[in-house]
Amino acid sequence: MTLIVQKYGGSSMGSIERIAHVARKVLAASQQQPTVVVVSAMQGETDRLLHLAKGLSERPNGRELDALLASGEQASSALLAIALNGLGAKARCYNGAQVPILTDNVHTKASIEEIPPENILNDLKAGYIVVVAGFQGVNEHGHVTTLGRGGSDTTAVALAGALKAKECQIYTDVAGVYTTDPRIVPQARLLSQITFEEMLEMASLGAKVLQIHSVELAGRYQVPLRVLSTFEEGAGTLIALEERLMKHSVVSGIAFNRDEARVSILGVADRPGMGAELLGSVSQLNIDVDMIVQNPSIAGTTDLTFTVHKNDYNTVMEVLQGKAQTLRAREVRGDARVAKISLVGAGMRSHPGVATQMFEVLGQEGINIQLVSTSEIKISVLVDEKYLELGVRALHAAFGLENEPNQEYLSR
């Protein structure tokens, strides 16, 4: 059976009027092919429920919290099914346990383990539009679990994989994936296509269009993703394997992150295991470390610099101040007024000189680069936060991202 999976987020489901609008879109899609719909809770509902729980307990029990939070998606799925039935369609809503979406036993951040497709396939064959509550599942004990923030995207992609869907369409309040944030660069171009690998980099580097885990799942199960607007007509952005895409730029987009902080510990002994000891003291606090640079040894000592999330900055500085005394380091320095700018593009693999051009452009604007991190398809630099928008605009213009790409990628 050829089918599609559609997912509508909280802004799309934000009111009765918007749910009615979504119902009309779903009905039109279902007249072309069998359709499964995944929905988020109505905009603001999850936060409202969480606030109620925190009003009764600072640390609500995970099992009961999941049971509470899952009700938001159950309400919106039922409302959409009611709206569809009111339009004369045959619609049926499912919660996570009814599908069933089987997860592990980790409450509030569960992982999907299996989705038996028979219940949904039987309803589709009977002519129903199936509406599934996102963000939730059920564990081996029959207890409700939730998948963490953005979990409805994960639900949609996992369902598309289990049902062998032709495409998974993610409807949001934006038209698709742009070359960068249009609020900073008005000339930012809507991308017609991008690879899974590029989207993963963009999402991990600060682009907030899709939840990272959903992109990972889509790539793993080779489910084409399409990001579209609920409120505007258009083809959106197709996210697929590189072999399926016909053309591509050297640089596809620019991601950025304002939530960076730089930490340096200077003058520590240059000996094996020192880096592990320093970073281990941070990772023990469940704090992620991003860009890392270690300077060459001078007179038996070295400097280690890395970045963390701005929210973790004070904690990390406190930990390293204690470490510095133990290890007789010369000094600990930090700066929470930095930002990361990243160029992303699969075409970088076969085109040298991107980093050089990036550095030249930033240099011409008087922007000093503090740290550099690279991968096959990404170059990230850390700069002073006040230069973030200037740097993004200059790079967007220099790499011609407002123009359509013309390099052809042939199918392999």
Order of alpha helices (4+ residues) and beta strands (2+ residues): beta-alpha-beta-alpha-alpha-beta-beta-beta-alpha-beta-beta-beta-alpha-beta-beta-alpha-alpha-beta-beta-beta-alpha-beta-beta-alpha-beta-alpha-beta-beta-alpha
